[in-house]
């Protein structure tokens, strides 16, 4: 949660090590997008759950007192972070999908949530 930007961030990190051969690209695309239990489909379910339970989530965050202020986000932002650059970053449109290095560089450059 970002008090200054009034956003709730739903992020998921995936440890994938992409290969340089098309076979590895195919496997990664399958894991992230094509498979019936793909990472993207699971992440979509989590996002839908957070949207449908928005007030309960905010209340739960309030009860932890770790945010330092009342949790009142105006938007939910999403990101899937891979530890290494991945071919799927070019194929996922529904949520931001970036490597950890790109995320840190984009955040530093923007000085706020970059996506």
C-alpha positions in Angstrom: 0.0 0.0 0.0 1.3 3.5 -0.9 -0.2 6.2 1.3 1.2 9.0 -0.9 -0.1 7.6 -4.1 -3.3 6.1 -2.6 -2.7 2.7 -4.3 -2.9 -0.8 -3.2 -0.3 -2.9 -5.0 -0.9 -6.6 -5.8 2.4 -8.1 -6.8 3.7 -11.5 -7.4 7.3 -12.6 -7.9 8.2 -15.6 -10.1 11.7 -17.2 -10.1 12.1 -18.2 -13.7 15.3 -18.5 -15.6 14.7 -18.1 -19.2 16.8 -19.8 -21.8 17.9 -18.5 -25.1 16.4 -21.3 -27.1 12.9 -21.4 -28.5 12.1 -24.5 -26.5 12.6 -22.6 -23.3 10.4 -19.7 -24.6 7.7 -22.2 -25.4 7.9 -23.7 -21.9 7.8 -20.3 -20.3 4.8 -19.1 -22.3 3.0 -22.3 -21.4 3.8 -21.8 -17.7 2.8 -18.2 -17.7 -0.1 -18.0 -20.2 -1.2 -21.1 -22.1 -1.6 -23.7 -19.4 -5.0 -24.2 -17.7 -3.3 -23.4 -14.4 -1.0 -20.8 -15.7 0.6 -18.1 -13.5 -1.4 -15.5 -15.2 -4.8 -17.3 -14.6 -3.9 -17.8 -11.0 -2.9 -14.1 -10.7 -6.1 -13.0 -12.3 -8.1 -15.0 -9.7 -6.1 -13.3 -6.9 -6.8 -9.9 -8.5 -10.5 -10.6 -8.8 -10.6 -11.7 -5.2 -8.9 -8.5 -4.0 -11.3 -6.4 -6.1 -14.3 -8.3 -4.7 -13.1 -8.1 -1.1 -11.5 -4.6 -1.4 -13.0 -3.2 1.8 -12.1 -6.3 3.8 -8.6 -6.2 2.5 -8.2 -2.5 3.5 -9.7 -3.2 6.9 -7.2 -6.1 7.4 -4.3 -3.9 6.4 -5.6 -1.2 8.8 -5.7 -3.8 11.7 -2.0 -4.6 11.3 -0.9 -1.0 11.9 2.1 -1.5 9.6 1.0 1.0 7.0 1.3 4.0 9.4 -2.0 5.5 8.4 -5.6 4.6 7.5 -5.6 2.5 4.4 -7.8 4.3 1.8 -6.5 3.3 -1.7 -8.2 4.8 -4.7 -6.8 2.2 -7.2 -5.4 -1.3 -7.3 -2.2 -1.7 -9.3 -0.8 -5.0 -10.3 2.6 -6.4 -11.3 4.2 -9.7 -11.9 7.9 -9.6 -11.3 10.3 -12.1 -12.7 13.8 -12.3 -11.3 15.3 -12.4 -14.7 14.1 -10.9 -18.1 11.5 -13.2 -19.7 9.9 -13.5 -23.1 6.4 -13.4 -21.4 7.0 -9.7 -20.5 6.2 -9.0 -24.2 3.0 -11.1 -24.2 1.1 -10.2 -21.0 -1.1 -7.1 -21.4 -3.6 -7.5 -18.5 -1.0 -6.8 -15.8 2.5 -5.3 -15.8 5.1 -8.0 -16.1 8.7 -6.9 -15.7 12.0 -8.2 -14.4 13.1 -7.2 -10.9 15.9 -5.1 -12.4 13.5 -3.3 -14.8 11.0 -2.7 -12.0 13.6 -1.1 -9.8 15.0 1.1 -12.6 11.5 2.2 -13.7 10.5 3.0 -10.1 13.7 5.0 -9.5 13.3 6.8 -12.8 9.6 7.7 -12.2 10.0 8.4 -8.4 6.6 6.7 -7.9 4.6 3.7 -9.1 5.7 3.4 -12.7 2.8 1.3 -14.2 
